[in-house]
Amino acid sequence: MIYCCQTKCCHFVFAGGTHQSAYPDCGKKRIRPATREECAAYFRQRTEALPPARRSG
């Protein structure tokens, strides 16, 4: 599941388990499920970070 940290300045979007209760980096318990738009942005950023596929010739 994808979550969003709701601390004042963070709003970091991250993947977590179904029973996630806190943001793993800062430990704050103010998290919520990410919106559809936040999920799309999260997966877009993750996909862009992947190396280009190797082409066999």
KALIN-V346452 format. One record per residue. N is the residue number from 0. RES is the residue in three letters. PSI is psi in whole degrees, -180 to 180 (none if undefined). Layout:
BEGIN
n	res	psi
N	RES	PSI
N	RES	PSI
END
This chain:
BEGIN
n	res	psi
0	MET	149
1	ILE	132
2	TYR	165
3	CYS	131
4	CYS	132
5	GLN	18
6	THR	161
7	LYS	-45
8	CYS	-6
9	CYS	-75
10	HIS	32
11	PHE	135
12	VAL	131
13	PHE	160
14	ALA	139
15	GLY	174
16	GLY	174
17	THR	-21
18	HIS	34
19	GLN	130
20	SER	-10
21	ALA	157
22	TYR	124
23	PRO	-28
24	ASP	-52
25	CYS	-15
26	GLY	1
27	LYS	144
28	LYS	7
29	ARG	75
30	ILE	159
31	ARG	160
32	PRO	141
33	ALA	150
34	THR	170
35	ARG	-41
36	GLU	-40
37	GLU	-39
38	CYS	-44
39	ALA	-45
40	ALA	-40
41	TYR	-49
42	PHE	-33
43	ARG	-45
44	GLN	-40
45	ARG	-40
46	THR	-41
47	GLU	-26
48	ALA	-14
49	LEU	146
50	PRO	152
51	PRO	147
52	ALA	141
53	ARG	131
54	ARG	130
55	SER	142
56	GLY	none
END
